[in-house]
Amino acid sequence: MKNNLLLLGLLGWSLAGCHKTEQAKSPLDDASETIAVKLLSLQSTSLGSEIKATGLLSTEYEARYAFKIGGVIDRIWVQEGQSFRKGQRLAALKTSEIDAQLEQAELGKEKALRDYQRVANLYRDSVATLEQLQNAQTALDVAQKTVNVVAFNRQYAYIYANADGLATKKLANEGEVIGPGMPVLAINETNGSRNWVLKLGLNDRDWAAAAIGQRAEVTIDAFPGRTFVGSVFRKPTAADPASGTFQVEIKLDLGNVTPSVGMFGKARIYTSQNNSYTVLPYEALVEADGSDAFVFVPAGNNRVRRVPIQIDRFDEQQVVVKQGLEKVTAVVVSNSAFLNEKSIIKIVN
């Protein structure tokens, strides 16, 4: 029994001695807290400016078809979303009233013609004066013009398509009384693959940087994996009253693709302005959120400092910084996720 107690005592003393030895040999010195990092020296790069925006597909030519005269709508042959061909009859008014007006004008012309012939005969017999003959001639001319006007208006009791297109909205229905010039159909002409445009809403700064003729690349959600090339085609000088944005239209060549009016598209416009930017790899960013992010920069004494930056744009390989690094000469580009402002760093190549 005594031997066992002696052995236990010796074993406890040995373990305690080993533990003290390990503690003495394995303190956490400065080297164990140091994080190895790589630095990137910053340089300004001249890059062409880009404008990114989203919009909806439409066609180059839009129109609101209307009757020239008023009346009761008799028929509308197209529905919303339905295509039509050039020359196709789209809508018609009831023509009872305009037919009666035309008949009345023709009767007035016949009477004026009889009056003129009678006065001409009297003039030849020296019974009527030259003035009476001239007045009869004028009355006949006025009657003829009245017939021409009514006949012309009767043609516009119908609406015909000026080109191939698509009815995007019906603004009136059969049986409604409509006034002259009031829209009946909103249409988009769809002549060929180069008739399509993407309408963008830009802020005032981007609108000022955009110019007609600038190259653009467009992706359409309905056609994934395809990029369509176009150019800035139109730049209205008034803001859209509904959205408050400034409009820019990009004309596209869609090739063999047949889209639909109203499809969503994303555009990248390449402007002619060259600006100086700082370019960083993705590894340098921490806590990126939209256009805001942070980077770590060396702060002396093997320390780092976290700096907020604002991102202008990015691509598959790099990030273009808009502002935040004006007084910075280098940033950390490795192990950034493990750093905080209390970290001790060791710079490696």
C-alpha positions in Angstrom: 0.0 0.0 0.0 2.8 2.4 0.9 4.5 1.5 -2.4 1.4 2.4 -4.4 1.0 5.8 -2.6 4.7 6.5 -3.3 4.2 5.7 -7.0 1.2 7.9 -7.3 3.1 10.8 -5.7 6.0 10.4 -8.0 3.7 10.3 -11.0 1.8 13.5 -9.9 5.1 15.3 -9.4 6.3 14.2 -12.8 3.2 15.4 -14.6 3.2 18.7 -12.8 6.8 19.2 -13.8 6.1 18.4 -17.4 3.2 20.8 -17.5 5.3 23.6 -16.1 8.0 22.7 -18.7 5.4 22.9 -21.6 4.1 26.2 -20.3 7.6 27.6 -20.1 8.4 26.4 -23.6 5.2 27.4 -25.5 4.2 31.0 -24.7 2.3 32.9 -27.4 4.9 35.3 -28.6 4.4 38.0 -31.1 5.3 35.8 -34.1 2.3 33.5 -33.4 -0.1 36.5 -33.6 1.4 37.9 -36.8 -0.7 37.5 -40.1 1.3 37.4 -43.3 -0.1 39.7 -46.0 0.8 40.9 -49.4 0.5 44.5 -50.5 -0.4 46.0 -53.8 1.1 49.4 -54.8 -1.6 51.6 -56.2 -1.5 53.4 -59.5 -4.1 55.4 -61.4 -5.3 53.9 -64.7 -7.0 55.7 -67.5 -10.2 53.9 -68.4 -13.1 54.7 -70.7 -16.2 55.6 -68.8 -19.2 53.3 -68.9 -22.9 53.9 -68.3 -24.9 51.0 -67.0 -28.7 51.1 -67.1 -31.8 49.0 -67.6 -34.8 49.6 -69.7 -37.6 48.1 -71.8 -37.7 47.0 -75.4 -39.8 48.9 -77.9 -39.6 49.8 -81.5 -38.2 52.7 -83.3 -41.6 54.0 -84.5 -44.6 54.2 -82.2 -47.9 55.7 -83.2 -51.4 56.3 -81.9 -53.9 55.6 -84.7 -57.0 57.8 -84.7 -59.9 58.7 -87.0 -59.8 62.1 -88.7 -63.5 62.6 -88.1 -65.7 61.9 -85.1 -68.5 59.3 -84.9 -69.5 55.9 -83.5 -66.9 53.1 -83.7 -68.3 50.3 -85.7 -65.5 47.7 -85.7 -62.0 47.2 -84.4 -60.4 44.2 -86.0 -57.3 43.8 -83.9 -56.8 43.0 -80.2 -54.0 44.0 -77.8 -50.8 42.1 -78.6 -52.0 41.1 -82.1 -49.8 41.6 -85.1 -50.9 43.2 -88.4 -49.6 43.7 -91.9 -49.1 46.9 -93.9 -52.4 48.1 -95.5 -54.6 46.0 -93.2 -57.9 47.6 -92.1 -57.8 48.0 -88.3 -60.9 49.9 -87.3 -63.9 51.6 -88.8 -66.6 54.2 -87.9 -70.3 53.9 -88.8 -70.5 55.8 -92.1 -74.2 56.7 -92.1 -73.5 60.3 -91.2 -70.5 60.9 -93.4 -72.3 59.2 -96.3 -75.2 61.6 -95.9 -72.8 64.6 -95.8 -71.2 63.4 -99.0 -74.6 63.0 -100.7 -75.6 66.5 -99.6 -72.3 67.9 -101.0 -72.9 66.2 -104.3 -76.4 67.6 -104.5 -75.1 71.1 -103.8 -72.6 70.7 -106.6 -75.3 69.6 -109.0 -77.4 72.7 -108.2 -74.4 75.0 -108.5 -73.6 73.4 -111.9 -77.2 74.0 -113.1 -77.0 77.6 -111.9 -73.8 78.2 -113.7 -75.1 76.8 -116.9 -78.2 79.0 -116.8 -76.2 82.1 -116.1 -73.8 81.2 -118.9 -76.6 80.9 -121.3 -78.0 84.2 -120.2 -74.6 85.8 -120.5 -74.3 84.6 -124.1 -77.6 86.3 -124.8 -76.3 89.5 -123.1 -79.0 89.1 -120.4 -76.7 88.3 -117.5 -73.6 90.4 -116.5 -70.1 89.2 -116.4 -70.2 89.5 -112.6 -73.2 87.2 -112.3 -71.3 84.6 -114.5 -68.2 84.9 -112.3 -70.3 84.5 -109.1 -71.9 81.4 -110.6 -68.5 80.0 -111.5 -67.2 80.6 -107.9 -70.3 78.9 -106.4 -69.7 75.9 -108.6 -66.0 75.8 -107.6 -66.9 76.0 -103.9 -69.4 73.2 -104.3 -66.8 71.0 -105.9 -64.3 71.7 -103.1 -67.0 70.8 -100.6 -67.4 67.4 -102.3 -63.7 66.9 -102.3 -63.4 67.7 -98.5 -66.3 65.4 -97.5 -65.0 62.6 -99.8 -61.5 63.0 -98.3 -62.9 62.8 -94.7 -64.9 59.7 -95.6 -61.6 57.9 -96.4 -60.6 58.5 -92.8 -63.6 56.9 -91.4 -61.3 53.8 -91.5 -57.9 53.1 -90.0 -55.4 51.3 -92.1 -51.9 50.1 -91.0 -49.1 52.2 -92.5 -46.6 49.4 -91.9 -46.2 46.0 -90.3 -46.7 46.3 -86.6 -48.2 45.3 -83.3 -51.2 46.6 -81.4 -49.9 47.3 -77.9 -53.1 48.9 -76.5 -56.7 49.5 -77.4 -57.7 52.9 -76.3 -61.4 52.7 -77.3 -64.0 50.0 -78.0 -66.7 49.3 -80.5 -69.9 51.3 -79.9 -68.1 54.3 -78.3 -68.6 57.8 -79.6 -65.2 59.2 -80.4 -64.1 62.7 -81.4 -61.8 63.7 -84.3 -58.1 62.8 -83.6 -58.8 60.8 -80.4 -56.5 57.7 -80.3 -58.1 54.4 -80.9 -55.0 52.1 -81.0 -51.5 52.4 -79.7 -49.2 50.5 -82.1 -45.5 49.7 -82.6 -44.1 49.2 -86.1 -42.0 46.1 -86.4 -40.3 46.3 -89.7 -37.2 44.0 -89.5 -34.7 43.2 -86.8 -33.1 46.6 -86.8 -36.3 48.4 -85.9 -36.0 47.6 -82.2 -34.8 50.0 -79.5 -34.1 49.7 -75.8 -35.4 52.7 -73.9 -33.3 53.6 -70.8 -33.9 56.0 -68.0 -30.7 57.7 -66.8 -29.8 60.2 -64.1 -28.7 63.7 -65.3 -24.9 63.0 -65.1 -25.1 59.8 -67.2 -27.5 61.5 -69.6 -24.9 64.3 -70.1 -22.1 61.8 -70.8 -24.2 59.8 -73.3 -24.0 60.9 -77.0 -25.7 59.8 -80.2 -23.6 57.1 -81.9 -21.8 55.7 -78.9 -21.4 52.0 -78.9 -23.5 49.9 -76.5 -23.9 46.2 -75.5 -27.3 44.9 -74.4 -28.4 41.7 -72.8 -32.0 40.6 -72.7 -33.3 38.4 -69.9 -35.5 36.4 -72.4 -32.4 35.4 -74.4 -29.7 34.3 -71.8 -26.1 34.0 -73.0 -26.5 36.4 -75.9 -25.1 39.9 -76.2 -26.6 42.3 -78.7 -24.6 45.2 -80.2 -26.2 48.6 -80.7 -25.6 52.3 -80.5 -27.2 55.4 -78.9 -29.9 56.4 -81.4 -32.0 59.0 -79.8 -31.5 61.4 -76.8 -34.6 63.4 -75.9 -33.9 66.7 -74.2 -36.8 66.5 -71.7 -37.2 64.3 -68.7 -39.9 61.6 -68.6 -42.7 63.2 -66.5 -43.7 59.8 -65.1 -40.3 58.6 -63.8 -38.4 61.8 -63.6 -35.4 60.2 -65.5 -33.8 61.3 -68.7 -34.4 59.1 -71.7 -31.8 57.6 -74.0 -32.7 55.1 -76.7 -30.3 52.4 -78.0 -31.0 51.0 -81.5 -30.3 47.3 -81.7 -29.6 44.7 -84.3 -31.3 41.6 -83.0 -30.4 39.3 -86.0 -32.8 36.4 -86.1 -34.3 37.0 -82.7 -37.9 38.0 -82.5 -38.6 39.8 -79.1 -41.7 41.3 -77.7 -42.4 44.9 -76.8 -41.9 45.5 -73.1 -39.1 42.9 -72.5 -36.5 43.8 -69.9 -32.9 44.6 -71.0 -29.6 45.7 -69.5 -27.3 48.0 -71.4 -23.7 49.1 -71.1 -22.9 52.3 -73.0 -19.2 53.0 -73.8 -18.7 56.7 -73.6 -15.8 58.7 -75.1 -14.7 60.1 -71.8 -11.4 58.8 -70.3 -11.0 59.2 -66.5 -8.4 58.1 -64.0 -9.4 55.2 -61.7 -7.7 52.9 -59.2 -8.1 49.2 -60.0 -8.1 46.5 -57.3 -8.4 42.7 -57.4 -11.4 41.2 -55.6 -9.2 39.8 -52.9 -8.6 43.3 -51.5 -12.3 43.9 -50.7 -14.0 43.2 -47.4 -17.6 43.7 -46.4 -18.7 44.7 -49.9 -22.3 45.9 -50.2 -23.4 47.2 -53.6 -21.2 50.1 -54.5 -19.7 50.3 -50.9 -16.8 48.3 -49.6 -13.8 48.4 -47.3 -10.1 47.7 -47.8 -7.2 47.4 -45.3 -4.1 49.6 -45.8 -0.8 49.5 -43.9 -0.8 52.0 -41.0 2.8 51.7 -39.7 4.3 49.6 -36.8 3.1 46.4 -38.6 -0.6 47.5 -38.2 -3.4 48.0 -40.6 -6.3 50.5 -41.0 -9.7 49.8 -42.5 -10.6 52.4 -45.2 -14.1 52.8 -46.9 -14.2 53.0 -50.6 -16.9 53.5 -53.3 -17.0 51.2 -56.3 -17.6 52.6 -59.8 -17.9 49.3 -61.6 -16.4 45.8 -61.8 -15.9 43.0 -64.2 -14.8 39.3 -64.0 -11.3 40.1 -62.9 -11.1 43.5 -61.2 -12.9 46.3 -59.3 -12.7 49.9 -60.4 -12.7 52.3 -57.5 -14.4 55.6 -57.7 -13.2 57.2 -54.5 -11.7 56.5 -51.1 -8.1 55.8 -52.0 -6.9 59.3 -52.9 -4.2 59.4 -50.2 -3.4 55.7 -50.1 -0.3 54.2 -51.7 -0.8 50.5 -51.1 -3.6 48.1 -50.0 -3.6 44.6 -48.5 -4.5 42.0 -51.2 -4.2 38.7 -49.2 -5.7 37.4 -45.9 -7.9 40.5 -45.7 -10.8 38.4 -44.3 -8.7 37.6 -41.2 -7.7 41.1 -40.4 -9.0 43.8 -38.1 -7.6 47.1 -36.9 -5.8 45.3 -33.9 -4.1 42.8 -36.1 -0.3 42.6 -36.4 0.9 42.0 -40.0 4.0 40.7 -41.6 4.5 41.8 -45.2 5.7 39.1 -47.6 6.4 39.1 -51.3 
